[in-house]
């Protein structure tokens, strides 16, 4: 498994499971990256798992949580402005979801 990373941050640019050496560097360069700023290397499954967690999985979980928190806050604002009790709000949500 090969990865292309930004040297300064370790940020994942690309991963390919069966790339030949140099492929990821060429891909990154064609996307505007400077060769001096990137590195391509082969990684173990354990190294890939750590990179994937840091640059893919954790940011996705953080974004999902941010979206959920925003939706909950918006719902609470609407519920409050309408003057619904928690039970009334739950009933309305249930009715809308089942329709």
C-alpha positions as CSV (number, residue, x, y, z in Angstrom):
1,X,0.0,0.0,0.0
2,X,1.4,3.3,-1.0
3,X,0.5,6.8,0.3
4,X,1.3,10.3,-0.8
5,X,1.6,12.7,2.1
6,X,2.3,16.4,2.6
7,X,5.7,16.6,4.3
8,X,5.0,19.5,6.6
9,X,1.8,18.1,8.1
10,X,1.6,14.4,7.2
11,X,-1.7,15.2,5.6
12,X,-2.9,12.4,3.3
13,X,-3.1,13.4,-0.3
14,X,-3.7,10.0,-1.9
15,X,-3.6,6.2,-1.2
16,X,-3.5,3.3,-3.6
17,X,-3.3,-0.3,-2.7
18,X,-1.3,-1.4,-5.7
19,X,0.4,1.7,-7.2
20,X,3.8,1.5,-8.7
21,X,6.5,3.8,-7.2
22,X,6.1,7.4,-8.4
23,X,2.5,7.1,-9.4
24,X,1.2,9.0,-6.5
25,X,3.8,11.7,-6.8
26,X,2.9,12.3,-10.4
27,X,-0.8,12.4,-9.5
28,X,-0.2,14.9,-6.8
29,X,2.0,17.1,-9.1
30,X,-0.7,17.1,-11.7
31,X,-3.1,18.3,-9.0
32,X,-0.9,21.3,-8.3
33,X,1.3,20.0,-5.4
34,X,5.0,20.9,-5.5
35,X,7.4,17.9,-5.5
36,X,9.4,19.5,-2.6
37,X,6.3,19.5,-0.4
38,X,5.2,15.9,-0.8
39,X,6.4,12.4,-0.2
40,X,5.4,9.0,-1.4
41,X,6.0,5.9,0.6
42,X,4.9,2.4,1.2
43,X,3.2,1.8,4.5
44,X,2.1,-1.2,6.6
45,X,-1.5,-2.0,7.4
46,X,-0.9,-0.6,10.9
47,X,0.6,2.6,9.5
48,X,-2.3,2.9,7.1
49,X,-4.8,2.4,9.9
50,X,-3.3,5.3,11.8
51,X,-3.2,7.6,8.7
52,X,-6.8,6.6,7.9
53,X,-8.0,7.4,11.4
54,X,-6.3,10.8,11.5
55,X,-7.1,12.1,8.0
56,X,-10.3,10.3,7.1
57,X,-12.3,8.7,9.9
58,X,-11.8,11.3,12.7
59,X,-12.6,14.3,10.5
60,X,-15.7,12.5,9.2
61,X,-16.8,11.8,12.8
62,X,-16.1,15.4,13.8
63,X,-18.1,16.7,10.8
64,X,-21.0,14.3,11.5
65,X,-21.1,15.5,15.2
66,X,-21.0,19.1,14.1
67,X,-23.9,18.5,11.7
68,X,-25.9,16.7,14.4
69,X,-25.2,19.4,17.0
70,X,-26.3,22.1,14.5
71,X,-29.5,20.2,13.7
72,X,-30.3,19.7,17.4
73,X,-29.8,23.4,18.1
74,X,-32.0,24.3,15.1
75,X,-34.7,21.9,16.3
76,X,-34.6,23.4,19.8
77,X,-34.9,26.9,18.4
78,X,-38.0,26.0,16.4
79,X,-39.5,24.0,19.2
80,X,-39.0,26.9,21.6
81,X,-40.4,29.5,19.2
82,X,-43.5,27.3,18.6
83,X,-43.9,26.8,22.4
84,X,-44.1,23.1,22.1
85,X,-43.4,20.9,25.1
86,X,-40.8,18.2,24.6
87,X,-43.6,15.6,24.3
88,X,-45.5,17.6,21.7
89,X,-42.3,18.1,19.7
90,X,-41.5,14.4,19.8
91,X,-45.0,13.6,18.6
92,X,-44.7,16.1,15.8
93,X,-41.4,14.7,14.7
94,X,-42.8,11.2,14.8
95,X,-45.8,12.2,12.7
96,X,-43.6,13.9,10.1
97,X,-41.2,10.9,9.9
98,X,-44.1,8.4,9.4
99,X,-45.7,10.4,6.6
